[in-house]
Amino acid sequence: EIAARLSTGPMVSHLVHQDGVAVDINLGTSRLYKGDGRTAAKEQVSTYLERPKRFFVNDPSNANIGSPVSQRILRAMLGELRGRGIDTVDRKVDHDGAYLFVLGTGLGFHLSDLVEGTKPRHIVLIEPHEEFLRHSFATFDWETFLDRLEEEGRDVTLICSRDPVEIMAYLNRCIRTNGIPFIDGSYAYLHY
């Protein structure tokens, strides 16, 4: 579906080349990276990894668990914890995040370093601008990136939409498929 949309339609933006290499996107009135996107992306990822945006589930009692079986298991688990004097889970998980939510693929310069630095099981790429994906085919080796992730046992979901309702529907499906509990400790990265 996305490939069909990407292969057609006029493009308003265009790539900016430096020494024969595409490094930025000219948006008409400004540029996406305002310089060499490779350098900008590397700096952005480095800064992010120093203090990554992660989210944690500290109290599962408020979780929206629909299944009666899951509700009984949750009640039993919480009862067991309370019986041991544990009223809250105040320690953040120390494992790699199950999900990495990336808002903006841009030209793809940030993706490999970001995945390497966070080591997620599930990568969710959200790109509202189809043109940026089309441009990224000239700057980023998607095939090698996706093959490597598959070899490592990681999966990728690409959501290409500007519609927040559609994006949330895709996110809900992805999280339900891969497991709601794995949301704990996940990463959120805003590229632009």
Order of alpha helices (4+ residues) and beta strands (2+ residues): alpha-beta-beta-alpha-beta-alpha-beta-alpha-beta-alpha-alpha-beta-alpha-beta
